[in-house]
Amino acid sequence: MLPKKYSTTGIVLAKRNYGEADRIFVIYSKNFGRISLIAKGVRRPKSRKRGHLEIFNLVKFSAVRGKGLDLMTEAEMVETYQTIRKNLKKVSLAYYFMEAVGRTTHEHEPHRELYDLIIEYLDKLKSETNLKSLRLDFILRLLTVLGFWPKGKKMLDPDRAMAEVTERQLNSFRVGKRVLE
């Protein structure tokens, strides 16, 4: 159970517009797992949170528990992964990582090992050149950490295993398939 007010760090997994000036963010946090937050007025040009909250940014944020969604009160950028953002193939893979985590986790289930795994693979992505093997290795590690795959067992078709767990193919894989091969 989340406290009334809380602060932690997290990776932005997804965002979607809500209302005229608000946005809902899905963040995988270090202490609380995947959480959905609403950021009021973040789409306004003068919003101070606006530039900090981009997908696969590492952010430090504060929030207040609400009746429906929690309300984000502050956001500060910790890491933007700028070197990844300069390469289309790496950006596609980073989006894939975020979607895979979002589809395989549930709200408010903290998992520190998974948080560390996301950070580790985003750091690897900065310098990695073999993106296909990095993606396949990420799937294996993700499914192993979450308990969907036995530790130490070889995975012959990681894409099929991921599709079975999520019960469909990930959108970012279909979009970036040609880029990542």
PyMOL commands that set and color helices and strands:
alter all, ss='L'
color gray80, all
select helices_A, chain A and resi 82-85+88-104+112-127+131-145+158-166+171-180
alter helices_A, ss='H'
color red, helices_A
select strands_A, chain A and resi 5-18+22-29+33-39+58-64+70-79
alter strands_A, ss='S'
color yellow, strands_A
deselect
rebuild
show_as cartoon
